[in-house]
Amino acid sequence: MARVTAGRAALKAERWLDARIEFAAAMRIDPKNTGGREVRRNAADALGELGPAAKEAVPALRKAQVDLSFDVQRAARAALKKIEP
């Protein structure tokens, strides 16, 4: 049982790190680039799935609420609701 729990925790930590890296990179992409918009939206979605474990990403997600893309704004708001219920 402990192995399963440790494995799940490791997977969650890996997903958290991947999401943080992707989101940090996405925030540096020109918002006028449509590919960048999709990356930013997906990163915000991934952070939202992590819930409260993604609390370190809150400042970046707050900035994303005023992104030029409505999809990114919506994803950032949804992620914030999951991270800070």
C-alpha positions, 0 to 999 in steps of 0.5 A, spaced: 500 500 500 505 504 501 508 503 494 502 505 491 501 511 495 508 513 494 508 512 486 502 516 486 505 522 490 511 522 485 507 522 479 503 528 482 510 531 484 512 530 476 506 533 473 506 539 478 513 540 476 512 539 468 506 544 469 510 549 472 515 549 467 510 549 461 506 555 464 513 559 466 515 558 459 508 559 456 508 566 460 514 568 456 511 567 449 508 573 445 501 573 446 499 574 439 502 568 437 496 563 436 500 557 438 503 560 444 495 562 446 494 554 446 500 553 450 498 558 455 491 555 456 493 548 457 498 550 462 493 553 466 488 547 465 494 543 468 495 547 474 488 547 475 488 540 475 493 540 481 489 544 485 492 547 492 498 543 490 499 549 485 499 555 490 506 557 487 503 558 480 497 563 483 501 570 481 502 567 474 495 565 474 492 572 476 496 575 471 494 570 466 487 573 467 488 579 463 491 575 457 489 577 450 486 571 449 479 570 452 481 562 453 487 563 457 483 568 461 478 563 462 482 557 464 486 562 469 480 563 472 478 556 473 485 554 475 485 559 481 478 557 483 481 550 484 487 552 487 484 557 492 477 554 493 
